[in-house]
């Protein structure tokens, strides 16, 4: 009769095998921080690199305006952000610096990007072509990111300039939806128009009710983007007819659009 194996030894053996697999397998945590060539610029904060997978790289800590696409409306300054990014990195070698998370839920690499010694993420912020977007647990360079945005605000660059001069892309009208059908567009970017009939405010959220059919939501972390322009959303948009651009999400059965900057809202009467 064979002797029984010591459970503790078996556990140790399994842990060693798991550790070896973790460190030597070609999974998402084993990517290096070497240089890659940019083969395509998708927008202001996303590029495609020439690794084996032709991976998408999403810039950490920032968010540039959404570009207009066939199935999605765009935002003011989106093309300027894309062109600025293109001038900096297209067909050049970039260095990627990772934070705690190396991939997002869409499978894109998350990185701080450098080209010829220039910190690209910060340059987009300084030019007013992006807003800060620090998402836990990726706090590396948070201080520099906030400082770069404050510099753009101080000099009224890009999206921090005169809101009246920031025009929506001309093709946005084709994405206008009927408010009664907003729930059918969950997960999609749309344009919606209506009157703000009610507003409510908590410690963390302002909600603008558009014809009691769609909620426009502004979280506390973004209130300063409105106050910079002297806008108090829960009073200044009340009883106004507005046009809003953004992605529809359903919360407790009610469709809503989260807005982080007043470029996504236009008062139309």
ABEGO torsion letter per residue (X at the ends): XBBBBBAAAAAAAAAAAAAAAAAABBBAAABBABBBBBABBABAABBBBABAAGBBBBBBGBBBBBBBBAABBBBBGAAAAAAAAAAAABGBBBBBBBBABABBAAGBBBBBBBBGGBBAAAAAAAAGABBBBBBOABABGAAAAAAAAAAAAAAGBEAABBAAABBBBAAAAAABBBAAAAAAABGBBBBBBEBBABBBBBAABBBBBBGGABBBBBBAAAAAAAAAAGBBAAAAABGBBBBBBEBBBBBGGBBBBBBABAAABBBAX
